[in-house]
Amino acid sequence: MASKQLAALAIFAIVLPTVAMATEFTVGDDQGWTINFDYEAWAKDKVFHVGDKTRKWYICGVNDHCANYGQKLAITVLEAWVSPASAPSTPAAPAPSSAYGISVSGYQLLMVAMVAVAFLVV
């Protein structure tokens, strides 16, 4: 019974901080998604991470809104655990690799280590 509770606590301790660190963005702030708005300037000082919440609707019945009215937005999304002082103006190209990895924060590694030790003790 204690091991089930410990496992539940471990999952909670590892996952919760990642969810809590996410930011919710409203594109265009108070003006929202509208025509003749500089979305590139809006996104320039924002840092987006994996886990951040955005609402996305890409359907528009008006022809050429994207091209003629500035309704374009390009953002760079960083890994969840990376926190640079400011977003780079030109993202660096990733190194070519056929290997896939798992990104975790230092906090998550610490929690995994603590849970492993707790399981050994119990």
Biopython code that builds the backbone (N, CA, C, O; Angstrom):
import numpy as np
from Bio.PDB.StructureBuilder import StructureBuilder

atoms = [
    (1, "MET", "N", (0.823, -1.194, 0.000)),
    (1, "MET", "CA", (0.000, 0.000, 0.000)),
    (1, "MET", "C", (0.861, 1.249, 0.000)),
    (1, "MET", "O", (0.587, 2.208, -0.722)),
    (2, "ALA", "N", (1.913, 1.227, 0.824)),
    (2, "ALA", "CA", (2.786, 2.398, 0.908)),
    (2, "ALA", "C", (3.500, 2.638, -0.407)),
    (2, "ALA", "O", (3.745, 3.787, -0.776)),
    (3, "SER", "N", (3.840, 1.568, -1.124)),
    (3, "SER", "CA", (4.545, 1.740, -2.392)),
    (3, "SER", "C", (3.642, 2.362, -3.451)),
    (3, "SER", "O", (4.128, 3.110, -4.299)),
    (4, "LYS", "N", (2.338, 2.073, -3.426)),
    (4, "LYS", "CA", (1.407, 2.701, -4.363)),
    (4, "LYS", "C", (1.292, 4.192, -4.081)),
    (4, "LYS", "O", (1.266, 5.006, -5.004)),
    (5, "GLN", "N", (1.225, 4.542, -2.804)),
    (5, "GLN", "CA", (1.151, 5.957, -2.438)),
    (5, "GLN", "C", (2.440, 6.673, -2.807)),
    (5, "GLN", "O", (2.408, 7.810, -3.276)),
    (6, "LEU", "N", (3.564, 6.018, -2.599)),
    (6, "LEU", "CA", (4.853, 6.600, -2.945)),
    (6, "LEU", "C", (4.973, 6.780, -4.454)),
    (6, "LEU", "O", (5.503, 7.790, -4.919)),
    (7, "ALA", "N", (4.489, 5.816, -5.215)),
    (7, "ALA", "CA", (4.521, 5.918, -6.677)),
    (7, "ALA", "C", (3.640, 7.068, -7.158)),
    (7, "ALA", "O", (4.030, 7.820, -8.051)),
    (8, "ALA", "N", (2.453, 7.205, -6.568)),
    (8, "ALA", "CA", (1.562, 8.307, -6.936)),
    (8, "ALA", "C", (2.193, 9.649, -6.595)),
    (8, "ALA", "O", (2.109, 10.592, -7.382)),
    (9, "LEU", "N", (2.817, 9.742, -5.440)),
    (9, "LEU", "CA", (3.495, 10.974, -5.042)),
    (9, "LEU", "C", (4.651, 11.278, -5.980)),
    (9, "LEU", "O", (4.882, 12.436, -6.329)),
    (10, "ALA", "N", (5.374, 10.254, -6.387)),
    (10, "ALA", "CA", (6.504, 10.441, -7.297)),
    (10, "ALA", "C", (6.038, 10.986, -8.641)),
    (10, "ALA", "O", (6.632, 11.923, -9.174)),
    (11, "ILE", "N", (4.989, 10.407, -9.183)),
    (11, "ILE", "CA", (4.455, 10.882, -10.460)),
    (11, "ILE", "C", (4.000, 12.322, -10.329)),
    (11, "ILE", "O", (4.286, 13.145, -11.199)),
    (12, "PHE", "N", (3.302, 12.633, -9.263)),
    (12, "PHE", "CA", (2.829, 13.989, -9.010)),
    (12, "PHE", "C", (4.003, 14.968, -8.915)),
    (12, "PHE", "O", (3.962, 16.042, -9.516)),
    (13, "ALA", "N", (5.043, 14.605, -8.168)),
    (13, "ALA", "CA", (6.194, 15.491, -7.960)),
    (13, "ALA", "C", (6.991, 15.709, -9.237)),
    (13, "ALA", "O", (7.597, 16.766, -9.411)),
    (14, "ILE", "N", (7.002, 14.742, -10.119)),
    (14, "ILE", "CA", (7.769, 14.862, -11.353)),
    (14, "ILE", "C", (6.993, 15.634, -12.420)),
    (14, "ILE", "O", (7.580, 16.445, -13.136)),
    (15, "VAL", "N", (5.701, 15.401, -12.536)),
    (15, "VAL", "CA", (4.904, 15.987, -13.604)),
    (15, "VAL", "C", (4.388, 17.384, -13.269)),
    (15, "VAL", "O", (4.362, 18.242, -14.151)),
    (16, "LEU", "N", (3.984, 17.637, -12.050)),
    (16, "LEU", "CA", (3.351, 18.904, -11.685)),
    (16, "LEU", "C", (4.179, 20.138, -12.028)),
    (16, "LEU", "O", (3.622, 21.073, -12.603)),
    (17, "PRO", "N", (5.460, 20.203, -11.716)),
    (17, "PRO", "CA", (6.209, 21.425, -12.028)),
    (17, "PRO", "C", (6.240, 21.747, -13.518)),
    (17, "PRO", "O", (6.220, 22.920, -13.890)),
    (18, "THR", "N", (6.287, 20.745, -14.364)),
    (18, "THR", "CA", (6.287, 20.986, -15.801)),
    (18, "THR", "C", (4.980, 21.629, -16.230)),
    (18, "THR", "O", (4.986, 22.552, -17.044)),
    (19, "VAL", "N", (3.874, 21.163, -15.703)),
    (19, "VAL", "CA", (2.575, 21.731, -16.030)),
    (19, "VAL", "C", (2.441, 23.128, -15.437)),
    (19, "VAL", "O", (1.906, 24.025, -16.089)),
    (20, "ALA", "N", (2.913, 23.324, -14.228)),
    (20, "ALA", "CA", (2.772, 24.611, -13.547)),
    (20, "ALA", "C", (3.617, 25.702, -14.187)),
    (20, "ALA", "O", (3.275, 26.879, -14.075)),
    (21, "MET", "N", (4.708, 25.349, -14.852)),
    (21, "MET", "CA", (5.574, 26.348, -15.461)),
    (21, "MET", "C", (5.072, 26.813, -16.821)),
    (21, "MET", "O", (5.622, 27.764, -17.375)),
    (22, "ALA", "N", (4.056, 26.181, -17.373)),
    (22, "ALA", "CA", (3.532, 26.572, -18.677)),
    (22, "ALA", "C", (2.866, 27.940, -18.585)),
    (22, "ALA", "O", (2.301, 28.298, -17.552)),
    (23, "THR", "N", (2.936, 28.692, -19.664)),
    (23, "THR", "CA", (2.348, 30.025, -19.736)),
    (23, "THR", "C", (1.223, 30.004, -20.758)),
    (23, "THR", "O", (1.328, 29.330, -21.783)),
    (24, "GLU", "N", (0.156, 30.730, -20.491)),
    (24, "GLU", "CA", (-0.929, 30.839, -21.461)),
    (24, "GLU", "C", (-0.833, 32.190, -22.147)),
    (24, "GLU", "O", (-0.813, 33.230, -21.487)),
    (25, "PHE", "N", (-0.773, 32.174, -23.474)),
    (25, "PHE", "CA", (-0.641, 33.394, -24.258)),
    (25, "PHE", "C", (-1.931, 33.674, -25.007)),
    (25, "PHE", "O", (-2.558, 32.758, -25.540)),
    (26, "THR", "N", (-2.330, 34.942, -25.050)),
    (26, "THR", "CA", (-3.392, 35.394, -25.932)),
    (26, "THR", "C", (-2.709, 36.175, -27.037)),
    (26, "THR", "O", (-2.180, 37.260, -26.800)),
    (27, "VAL", "N", (-2.719, 35.631, -28.236)),
    (27, "VAL", "CA", (-2.019, 36.270, -29.346)),
    (27, "VAL", "C", (-2.620, 37.641, -29.598)),
    (27, "VAL", "O", (-3.833, 37.778, -29.761)),
    (28, "GLY", "N", (-1.760, 38.663, -29.629)),
    (28, "GLY", "CA", (-2.214, 40.027, -29.824)),
    (28, "GLY", "C", (-2.670, 40.700, -28.542)),
    (28, "GLY", "O", (-3.157, 41.831, -28.577)),
    (29, "ASP", "N", (-2.520, 40.022, -27.405)),
    (29, "ASP", "CA", (-2.931, 40.529, -26.093)),
    (29, "ASP", "C", (-4.384, 40.977, -26.117)),
    (29, "ASP", "O", (-5.255, 40.182, -26.469)),
    (30, "ASP", "N", (-4.676, 42.226, -25.754)),
    (30, "ASP", "CA", (-6.061, 42.695, -25.655)),
    (30, "ASP", "C", (-6.766, 42.777, -27.009)),
    (30, "ASP", "O", (-7.987, 42.640, -27.082)),
    (31, "GLN", "N", (-5.996, 43.002, -28.083)),
    (31, "GLN", "CA", (-6.612, 43.143, -29.404)),
    (31, "GLN", "C", (-6.955, 41.799, -30.034)),
    (31, "GLN", "O", (-7.801, 41.719, -30.924)),
    (32, "GLY", "N", (-6.298, 40.751, -29.568)),
    (32, "GLY", "CA", (-6.581, 39.423, -30.109)),
    (32, "GLY", "C", (-6.101, 39.278, -31.543)),
    (32, "GLY", "O", (-5.203, 39.993, -31.988)),
    (33, "TRP", "N", (-6.704, 38.356, -32.246)),
    (33, "TRP", "CA", (-6.332, 38.076, -33.635)),
    (33, "TRP", "C", (-7.194, 38.950, -34.528)),
    (33, "TRP", "O", (-8.392, 38.708, -34.678)),
    (34, "THR", "N", (-6.588, 39.954, -35.114)),
    (34, "THR", "CA", (-7.313, 40.927, -35.916)),
    (34, "THR", "C", (-6.474, 41.319, -37.122)),
    (34, "THR", "O", (-5.320, 40.905, -37.230)),
    (35, "ILE", "N", (-7.021, 42.092, -38.008)),
    (35, "ILE", "CA", (-6.260, 42.532, -39.178)),
    (35, "ILE", "C", (-5.439, 43.771, -38.825)),
    (35, "ILE", "O", (-5.734, 44.477, -37.860)),
    (36, "ASN", "N", (-4.411, 44.018, -39.621)),
    (36, "ASN", "CA", (-3.523, 45.180, -39.465)),
    (36, "ASN", "C", (-2.900, 45.268, -38.071)),
    (36, "ASN", "O", (-2.893, 46.333, -37.455)),
    (37, "PHE", "N", (-2.388, 44.164, -37.589)),
    (37, "PHE", "CA", (-1.701, 44.118, -36.302)),
    (37, "PHE", "C", (-0.337, 43.495, -36.543)),
    (37, "PHE", "O", (-0.230, 42.524, -37.294)),
    (38, "ASP", "N", (0.712, 44.031, -35.923)),
    (38, "ASP", "CA", (2.074, 43.542, -36.126)),
    (38, "ASP", "C", (2.349, 42.376, -35.172)),
    (38, "ASP", "O", (2.844, 42.577, -34.063)),
    (39, "TYR", "N", (2.028, 41.170, -35.606)),
    (39, "TYR", "CA", (2.216, 39.987, -34.770)),
    (39, "TYR", "C", (3.682, 39.630, -34.586)),
    (39, "TYR", "O", (4.050, 39.040, -33.571)),
    (40, "GLU", "N", (4.524, 39.979, -35.554)),
    (40, "GLU", "CA", (5.963, 39.740, -35.402)),
    (40, "GLU", "C", (6.502, 40.570, -34.236)),
    (40, "GLU", "O", (7.299, 40.069, -33.443)),
    (41, "ALA", "N", (6.082, 41.822, -34.120)),
    (41, "ALA", "CA", (6.508, 42.681, -33.003)),
    (41, "ALA", "C", (5.953, 42.148, -31.687)),
    (41, "ALA", "O", (6.634, 42.191, -30.663)),
    (42, "TRP", "N", (4.726, 41.648, -31.708)),
    (42, "TRP", "CA", (4.122, 41.097, -30.495)),
    (42, "TRP", "C", (4.916, 39.893, -29.998)),
    (42, "TRP", "O", (5.163, 39.768, -28.799)),
    (43, "ALA", "N", (5.317, 39.006, -30.911)),
    (43, "ALA", "CA", (6.010, 37.774, -30.533)),
    (43, "ALA", "C", (7.485, 38.004, -30.215)),
    (43, "ALA", "O", (8.119, 37.153, -29.591)),
    (44, "LYS", "N", (8.039, 39.141, -30.635)),
    (44, "LYS", "CA", (9.473, 39.401, -30.504)),
    (44, "LYS", "C", (9.969, 39.292, -29.070)),
    (44, "LYS", "O", (11.033, 38.717, -28.845)),
    (45, "ASP", "N", (9.245, 39.818, -28.099)),
    (45, "ASP", "CA", (9.716, 39.810, -26.712)),
    (45, "ASP", "C", (9.109, 38.679, -25.875)),
    (45, "ASP", "O", (9.235, 38.672, -24.651)),
    (46, "LYS", "N", (8.458, 37.737, -26.532)),
    (46, "LYS", "CA", (7.869, 36.597, -25.830)),
    (46, "LYS", "C", (8.793, 35.385, -25.970)),
    (46, "LYS", "O", (9.436, 35.205, -27.004)),
    (47, "VAL", "N", (8.854, 34.567, -24.936)),
    (47, "VAL", "CA", (9.616, 33.319, -24.977)),
    (47, "VAL", "C", (8.612, 32.180, -24.835)),
    (47, "VAL", "O", (7.920, 32.072, -23.822)),
    (48, "PHE", "N", (8.540, 31.343, -25.848)),
    (48, "PHE", "CA", (7.598, 30.238, -25.874)),
    (48, "PHE", "C", (8.328, 28.941, -25.550)),
    (48, "PHE", "O", (9.431, 28.697, -26.039)),
    (49, "HIS", "N", (7.703, 28.116, -24.721)),
    (49, "HIS", "CA", (8.277, 26.826, -24.333)),
    (49, "HIS", "C", (7.265, 25.721, -24.598)),
    (49, "HIS", "O", (6.062, 25.971, -24.669)),
    (50, "VAL", "N", (7.755, 24.520, -24.741)),
    (50, "VAL", "CA", (6.874, 23.364, -24.854)),
    (50, "VAL", "C", (5.992, 23.342, -23.607)),
    (50, "VAL", "O", (6.492, 23.480, -22.490)),
    (51, "GLY", "N", (4.707, 23.173, -23.789)),
    (51, "GLY", "CA", (3.773, 23.148, -22.667)),
    (51, "GLY", "C", (2.978, 24.431, -22.528)),
    (51, "GLY", "O", (1.951, 24.449, -21.849)),
    (52, "ASP", "N", (3.440, 25.522, -23.168)),
    (52, "ASP", "CA", (2.673, 26.758, -23.132)),
    (52, "ASP", "C", (1.363, 26.548, -23.884)),
    (52, "ASP", "O", (1.298, 25.775, -24.840)),
    (53, "LYS", "N", (0.323, 27.246, -23.436)),
    (53, "LYS", "CA", (-0.994, 27.061, -24.031)),
    (53, "LYS", "C", (-1.311, 28.222, -24.964)),
    (53, "LYS", "O", (-1.143, 29.387, -24.603)),
    (54, "THR", "N", (-1.768, 27.894, -26.156)),
    (54, "THR", "CA", (-2.256, 28.898, -27.099)),
    (54, "THR", "C", (-3.519, 28.350, -27.736)),
    (54, "THR", "O", (-3.662, 27.140, -27.915)),
    (55, "ARG", "N", (-4.424, 29.235, -28.073)),
    (55, "ARG", "CA", (-5.609, 28.829, -28.820)),
    (55, "ARG", "C", (-5.309, 29.092, -30.283)),
    (55, "ARG", "O", (-4.796, 30.153, -30.640)),
    (56, "LYS", "N", (-5.626, 28.138, -31.113)),
    (56, "LYS", "CA", (-5.288, 28.257, -32.522)),
    (56, "LYS", "C", (-6.523, 27.989, -33.379)),
    (56, "LYS", "O", (-7.129, 26.921, -33.297)),
    (57, "TRP", "N", (-6.879, 28.951, -34.186)),
    (57, "TRP", "CA", (-7.910, 28.765, -35.197)),
    (57, "TRP", "C", (-7.328, 29.284, -36.498)),
    (57, "TRP", "O", (-6.875, 30.427, -36.567)),
    (58, "TYR", "N", (-7.336, 28.468, -37.510)),
    (58, "TYR", "CA", (-6.712, 28.849, -38.769)),
    (58, "TYR", "C", (-7.716, 28.955, -39.908)),
    (58, "TYR", "O", (-7.323, 28.999, -41.073)),
    (59, "ILE", "N", (-8.971, 28.995, -39.598)),
    (59, "ILE", "CA", (-9.991, 29.039, -40.635)),
    (59, "ILE", "C", (-10.434, 30.481, -40.835)),
    (59, "ILE", "O", (-10.772, 31.176, -39.877)),
    (60, "CYS", "N", (-10.427, 30.921, -42.081)),
    (60, "CYS", "CA", (-10.878, 32.278, -42.406)),
    (60, "CYS", "C", (-11.543, 32.230, -43.773)),
    (60, "CYS", "O", (-10.987, 31.670, -44.717)),
    (61, "GLY", "N", (-12.717, 32.806, -43.881)),
    (61, "GLY", "CA", (-13.446, 32.809, -45.145)),
    (61, "GLY", "C", (-13.086, 33.968, -46.048)),
    (61, "GLY", "O", (-13.583, 34.051, -47.172)),
    (62, "VAL", "N", (-12.227, 34.870, -45.577)),
    (62, "VAL", "CA", (-11.863, 36.040, -46.373)),
    (62, "VAL", "C", (-10.566, 35.743, -47.112)),
    (62, "VAL", "O", (-9.562, 35.378, -46.500)),
    (63, "ASN", "N", (-10.593, 35.902, -48.421)),
    (63, "ASN", "CA", (-9.440, 35.610, -49.262)),
    (63, "ASN", "C", (-8.280, 36.574, -48.992)),
    (63, "ASN", "O", (-8.493, 37.782, -48.887)),
    (64, "ASP", "N", (-7.072, 36.056, -48.880)),
    (64, "ASP", "CA", (-5.823, 36.824, -48.758)),
    (64, "ASP", "C", (-5.675, 37.628, -47.468)),
    (64, "ASP", "O", (-4.905, 38.588, -47.444)),
    (65, "HIS", "N", (-6.373, 37.278, -46.410)),
    (65, "HIS", "CA", (-6.159, 37.977, -45.135)),
    (65, "HIS", "C", (-4.708, 37.872, -44.687)),
    (65, "HIS", "O", (-4.119, 38.856, -44.238)),
    (66, "CYS", "N", (-4.132, 36.684, -44.808)),
    (66, "CYS", "CA", (-2.749, 36.490, -44.365)),
    (66, "CYS", "C", (-1.798, 37.399, -45.127)),
    (66, "CYS", "O", (-0.956, 38.063, -44.521)),
    (67, "ALA", "N", (-1.921, 37.436, -46.425)),
    (67, "ALA", "CA", (-0.993, 38.201, -47.259)),
    (67, "ALA", "C", (-1.243, 39.703, -47.191)),
    (67, "ALA", "O", (-0.287, 40.477, -47.144)),
    (68, "ASN", "N", (-2.480, 40.124, -47.187)),
    (68, "ASN", "CA", (-2.788, 41.555, -47.307)),
    (68, "ASN", "C", (-2.983, 42.289, -45.989)),
    (68, "ASN", "O", (-2.851, 43.512, -45.954)),
    (69, "TYR", "N", (-3.288, 41.593, -44.914)),
    (69, "TYR", "CA", (-3.621, 42.273, -43.665)),
    (69, "TYR", "C", (-2.724, 41.894, -42.493)),
    (69, "TYR", "O", (-3.078, 42.129, -41.337)),
    (70, "GLY", "N", (-1.582, 41.317, -42.780)),
    (70, "GLY", "CA", (-0.604, 41.046, -41.725)),
    (70, "GLY", "C", (-0.986, 39.955, -40.747)),
    (70, "GLY", "O", (-0.492, 39.941, -39.619)),
    (71, "GLN", "N", (-1.847, 39.045, -41.148)),
    (71, "GLN", "CA", (-2.246, 37.976, -40.237)),
    (71, "GLN", "C", (-1.315, 36.775, -40.378)),
    (71, "GLN", "O", (-1.736, 35.673, -40.728)),
    (72, "LYS", "N", (-0.040, 37.026, -40.093)),
    (72, "LYS", "CA", (0.969, 35.972, -40.104)),
    (72, "LYS", "C", (1.708, 36.025, -38.780)),
    (72, "LYS", "O", (1.951, 37.101, -38.233)),
    (73, "LEU", "N", (2.060, 34.863, -38.273)),
    (73, "LEU", "CA", (2.789, 34.794, -37.012)),
    (73, "LEU", "C", (3.758, 33.632, -37.079)),
    (73, "LEU", "O", (3.370, 32.498, -37.360)),
    (74, "ALA", "N", (5.018, 33.923, -36.819)),
    (74, "ALA", "CA", (6.042, 32.880, -36.755)),
    (74, "ALA", "C", (6.692, 32.971, -35.384)),
    (74, "ALA", "O", (7.143, 34.044, -34.981)),
    (75, "ILE", "N", (6.745, 31.859, -34.666)),
    (75, "ILE", "CA", (7.360, 31.836, -33.340)),
    (75, "ILE", "C", (8.335, 30.672, -33.254)),
    (75, "ILE", "O", (8.234, 29.702, -34.005)),
    (76, "THR", "N", (9.266, 30.782, -32.339)),
    (76, "THR", "CA", (10.196, 29.700, -32.043)),
    (76, "THR", "C", (9.820, 29.135, -30.684)),
    (76, "THR", "O", (9.714, 29.878, -29.708)),
    (77, "VAL", "N", (9.620, 27.840, -30.616)),
    (77, "VAL", "CA", (9.245, 27.185, -29.363)),
    (77, "VAL", "C", (10.465, 26.450, -28.825)),
    (77, "VAL", "O", (11.028, 25.583, -29.493)),
    (78, "LEU", "N", (10.868, 26.811, -27.602)),
    (78, "LEU", "CA", (12.023, 26.202, -26.957)),
    (78, "LEU", "C", (11.597, 24.996, -26.138)),
    (78, "LEU", "O", (10.417, 24.828, -25.832)),
    (79, "GLU", "N", (12.562, 24.161, -25.785)),
    (79, "GLU", "CA", (12.270, 23.016, -24.933)),
    (79, "GLU", "C", (11.733, 23.503, -23.594)),
    (79, "GLU", "O", (11.982, 24.644, -23.202)),
    (80, "ALA", "N", (11.012, 22.662, -22.903)),
    (80, "ALA", "CA", (10.344, 23.059, -21.665)),
    (80, "ALA", "C", (11.310, 23.523, -20.588)),
    (80, "ALA", "O", (10.958, 24.406, -19.807)),
    (81, "TRP", "N", (12.500, 22.973, -20.514)),
    (81, "TRP", "CA", (13.404, 23.284, -19.412)),
    (81, "TRP", "C", (14.393, 24.381, -19.733)),
    (81, "TRP", "O", (15.140, 24.787, -18.843)),
    (82, "VAL", "N", (14.441, 24.886, -20.961)),
    (82, "VAL", "CA", (15.382, 25.940, -21.342)),
    (82, "VAL", "C", (14.775, 27.287, -20.991)),
    (82, "VAL", "O", (13.623, 27.548, -21.336)),
    (83, "SER", "N", (15.528, 28.155, -20.309)),
    (83, "SER", "CA", (15.047, 29.486, -19.939)),
    (83, "SER", "C", (16.104, 30.539, -20.260)),
    (83, "SER", "O", (16.778, 31.017, -19.347)),
    (84, "PRO", "N", (16.270, 30.916, -21.535)),
    (84, "PRO", "CA", (17.257, 31.935, -21.863)),
    (84, "PRO", "C", (16.794, 33.307, -21.420)),
    (84, "PRO", "O", (15.608, 33.514, -21.167)),
    (85, "ALA", "N", (17.738, 34.262, -21.322)),
    (85, "ALA", "CA", (17.407, 35.624, -20.911)),
    (85, "ALA", "C", (16.474, 36.273, -21.921)),
    (85, "ALA", "O", (15.558, 37.003, -21.541)),
    (86, "SER", "N", (16.697, 36.014, -23.199)),
    (86, "SER", "CA", (15.804, 36.526, -24.225)),
    (86, "SER", "C", (15.795, 35.552, -25.388)),
    (86, "SER", "O", (16.739, 34.785, -25.578)),
    (87, "ALA", "N", (14.721, 35.590, -26.162)),
    (87, "ALA", "CA", (14.610, 34.680, -27.291)),
    (87, "ALA", "C", (15.577, 35.101, -28.387)),
    (87, "ALA", "O", (15.710, 36.295, -28.655)),
    (88, "PRO", "N", (16.253, 34.160, -29.025)),
    (88, "PRO", "CA", (17.169, 34.522, -30.101)),
    (88, "PRO", "C", (16.404, 35.049, -31.304)),
    (88, "PRO", "O", (15.311, 34.573, -31.611)),
    (89, "SER", "N", (16.993, 36.051, -31.995)),
    (89, "SER", "CA", (16.313, 36.620, -33.149)),
    (89, "SER", "C", (16.338, 35.651, -34.322)),
    (89, "SER", "O", (15.384, 35.598, -35.099)),
    (90, "THR", "N", (17.417, 34.883, -34.461)),
    (90, "THR", "CA", (17.509, 33.873, -35.499)),
    (90, "THR", "C", (17.832, 32.543, -34.839)),
    (90, "THR", "O", (18.932, 32.372, -34.312)),
    (91, "PRO", "N", (16.900, 31.598, -34.856)),
    (91, "PRO", "CA", (17.169, 30.326, -34.197)),
    (91, "PRO", "C", (18.266, 29.555, -34.918)),
    (91, "PRO", "O", (18.340, 29.559, -36.146)),
    (92, "ALA", "N", (19.110, 28.899, -34.144)),
    (92, "ALA", "CA", (20.174, 28.089, -34.712)),
    (92, "ALA", "C", (19.591, 26.784, -35.235)),
    (92, "ALA", "O", (18.665, 26.226, -34.646)),
    (93, "ALA", "N", (20.137, 26.306, -36.338)),
    (93, "ALA", "CA", (19.674, 25.049, -36.909)),
    (93, "ALA", "C", (20.132, 23.902, -36.019)),
    (93, "ALA", "O", (21.278, 23.898, -35.568)),
    (94, "PRO", "N", (19.265, 22.932, -35.759)),
    (94, "PRO", "CA", (19.669, 21.809, -34.920)),
    (94, "PRO", "C", (20.713, 20.955, -35.637)),
    (94, "PRO", "O", (20.714, 20.849, -36.863)),
    (95, "ALA", "N", (21.584, 20.361, -34.863)),
    (95, "ALA", "CA", (22.600, 19.484, -35.431)),
    (95, "ALA", "C", (21.929, 18.236, -35.982)),
    (95, "ALA", "O", (21.037, 17.678, -35.342)),
    (96, "PRO", "N", (22.350, 17.791, -37.168)),
    (96, "PRO", "CA", (21.725, 16.586, -37.720)),
    (96, "PRO", "C", (22.058, 15.366, -36.878)),
    (96, "PRO", "O", (23.210, 15.148, -36.503)),
    (97, "SER", "N", (21.040, 14.582, -36.590)),
    (97, "SER", "CA", (21.244, 13.398, -35.767)),
    (97, "SER", "C", (20.113, 12.426, -36.013)),
    (97, "SER", "O", (18.973, 12.830, -36.243)),
    (98, "SER", "N", (20.427, 11.155, -35.966)),
    (98, "SER", "CA", (19.379, 10.154, -36.095)),
    (98, "SER", "C", (18.927, 9.664, -34.726)),
    (98, "SER", "O", (18.019, 8.838, -34.627)),
    (99, "ALA", "N", (19.558, 10.171, -33.670)),
    (99, "ALA", "CA", (19.218, 9.753, -32.309)),
    (99, "ALA", "C", (18.120, 10.637, -31.748)),
    (99, "ALA", "O", (18.081, 11.838, -32.014)),
    (100, "TYR", "N", (17.242, 10.045, -30.982)),
    (100, "TYR", "CA", (16.190, 10.785, -30.309)),
    (100, "TYR", "C", (16.460, 10.735, -28.818)),
    (100, "TYR", "O", (16.935, 9.722, -28.304)),
    (101, "GLY", "N", (16.161, 11.820, -28.122)),
    (101, "GLY", "CA", (16.410, 11.861, -26.691)),
    (101, "GLY", "C", (15.192, 12.326, -25.933)),
    (101, "GLY", "O", (14.183, 12.706, -26.528)),
    (102, "ILE", "N", (15.286, 12.294, -24.632)),
    (102, "ILE", "CA", (14.228, 12.769, -23.759)),
    (102, "ILE", "C", (14.783, 13.950, -22.984)),
    (102, "ILE", "O", (15.838, 13.845, -22.357)),
    (103, "SER", "N", (14.078, 15.077, -23.024)),
    (103, "SER", "CA", (14.508, 16.255, -22.286)),
    (103, "SER", "C", (13.799, 16.291, -20.941)),
    (103, "SER", "O", (12.574, 16.201, -20.870)),
    (104, "VAL", "N", (14.572, 16.422, -19.889)),
    (104, "VAL", "CA", (14.003, 16.540, -18.554)),
    (104, "VAL", "C", (14.703, 17.673, -17.825)),
    (104, "VAL", "O", (15.843, 18.013, -18.142)),
    (105, "SER", "N", (14.034, 18.245, -16.870)),
    (105, "SER", "CA", (14.631, 19.322, -16.088)),
    (105, "SER", "C", (15.458, 18.737, -14.950)),
    (105, "SER", "O", (15.329, 17.560, -14.611)),
    (106, "GLY", "N", (16.295, 19.565, -14.375)),
    (106, "GLY", "CA", (17.078, 19.149, -13.220)),
    (106, "GLY", "C", (16.185, 18.751, -12.061)),
    (106, "GLY", "O", (16.498, 17.819, -11.321)),
    (107, "TYR", "N", (15.069, 19.459, -11.902)),
    (107, "TYR", "CA", (14.113, 19.140, -10.839)),
    (107, "TYR", "C", (13.560, 17.730, -11.025)),
    (107, "TYR", "O", (13.457, 16.962, -10.069)),
    (108, "GLN", "N", (13.207, 17.401, -12.263)),
    (108, "GLN", "CA", (12.648, 16.080, -12.518)),
    (108, "GLN", "C", (13.682, 14.988, -12.251)),
    (108, "GLN", "O", (13.345, 13.936, -11.707)),
    (109, "LEU", "N", (14.927, 15.228, -12.625)),
    (109, "LEU", "CA", (15.983, 14.251, -12.337)),
    (109, "LEU", "C", (16.166, 14.068, -10.835)),
    (109, "LEU", "O", (16.338, 12.946, -10.358)),
    (110, "LEU", "N", (16.128, 15.172, -10.089)),
    (110, "LEU", "CA", (16.248, 15.102, -8.640)),
    (110, "LEU", "C", (15.103, 14.287, -8.042)),
    (110, "LEU", "O", (15.326, 13.454, -7.163)),
    (111, "MET", "N", (13.887, 14.523, -8.512)),
    (111, "MET", "CA", (12.732, 13.791, -7.995)),
    (111, "MET", "C", (12.845, 12.298, -8.307)),
    (111, "MET", "O", (12.529, 11.462, -7.460)),
    (112, "VAL", "N", (13.290, 11.962, -9.511)),
    (112, "VAL", "CA", (13.455, 10.553, -9.872)),
    (112, "VAL", "C", (14.484, 9.899, -8.959)),
    (112, "VAL", "O", (14.274, 8.781, -8.488)),
    (113, "ALA", "N", (15.598, 10.590, -8.705)),
    (113, "ALA", "CA", (16.636, 10.047, -7.825)),
    (113, "ALA", "C", (16.105, 9.852, -6.407)),
    (113, "ALA", "O", (16.376, 8.830, -5.776)),
    (114, "MET", "N", (15.345, 10.835, -5.902)),
    (114, "MET", "CA", (14.798, 10.729, -4.551)),
    (114, "MET", "C", (13.809, 9.568, -4.443)),
    (114, "MET", "O", (13.801, 8.848, -3.444)),
    (115, "VAL", "N", (12.983, 9.387, -5.462)),
    (115, "VAL", "CA", (12.014, 8.293, -5.447)),
    (115, "VAL", "C", (12.737, 6.949, -5.501)),
    (115, "VAL", "O", (12.346, 6.004, -4.816)),
    (116, "ALA", "N", (13.791, 6.862, -6.316)),
    (116, "ALA", "CA", (14.557, 5.615, -6.395)),
    (116, "ALA", "C", (15.160, 5.262, -5.043)),
    (116, "ALA", "O", (15.121, 4.104, -4.627)),
    (117, "VAL", "N", (15.716, 6.255, -4.355)),
    (117, "VAL", "CA", (16.284, 6.019, -3.025)),
    (117, "VAL", "C", (15.183, 5.616, -2.048)),
    (117, "VAL", "O", (15.378, 4.717, -1.230)),
    (118, "ALA", "N", (14.029, 6.275, -2.130)),
    (118, "ALA", "CA", (12.919, 5.949, -1.230)),
    (118, "ALA", "C", (12.447, 4.511, -1.441)),
    (118, "ALA", "O", (12.132, 3.818, -0.473)),
    (119, "PHE", "N", (12.393, 4.057, -2.687)),
    (119, "PHE", "CA", (11.989, 2.677, -2.955)),
    (119, "PHE", "C", (13.011, 1.687, -2.407)),
    (119, "PHE", "O", (12.644, 0.601, -1.959)),
    (120, "LEU", "N", (14.284, 2.052, -2.438)),
    (120, "LEU", "CA", (15.313, 1.165, -1.896)),
    (120, "LEU", "C", (15.217, 1.064, -0.377)),
    (120, "LEU", "O", (15.482, 0.008, 0.198)),
    (121, "VAL", "N", (14.837, 2.163, 0.270)),
    (121, "VAL", "CA", (14.754, 2.198, 1.728)),
    (121, "VAL", "C", (13.503, 1.477, 2.218)),
    (121, "VAL", "O", (13.551, 0.774, 3.228)),
    (122, "VAL", "N", (12.385, 1.643, 1.517)),
    (122, "VAL", "CA", (11.101, 1.077, 1.961)),
    (122, "VAL", "C", (11.006, -0.378, 1.693)),
    (122, "VAL", "O", (9.991, -0.999, 2.007)),
]
sb = StructureBuilder()
sb.init_structure("model")
sb.init_model(0)
sb.init_chain("A")
sb.init_seg("    ")
for serial, (resi, resn, name, xyz) in enumerate(atoms, 1):
    if name == "N":
        sb.init_residue(resn, " ", resi, " ")
    sb.init_atom(name, np.array(xyz, "f"), 0.0, 1.0, " ", f" {name:<3s}", serial, name[0])
structure = sb.get_structure()
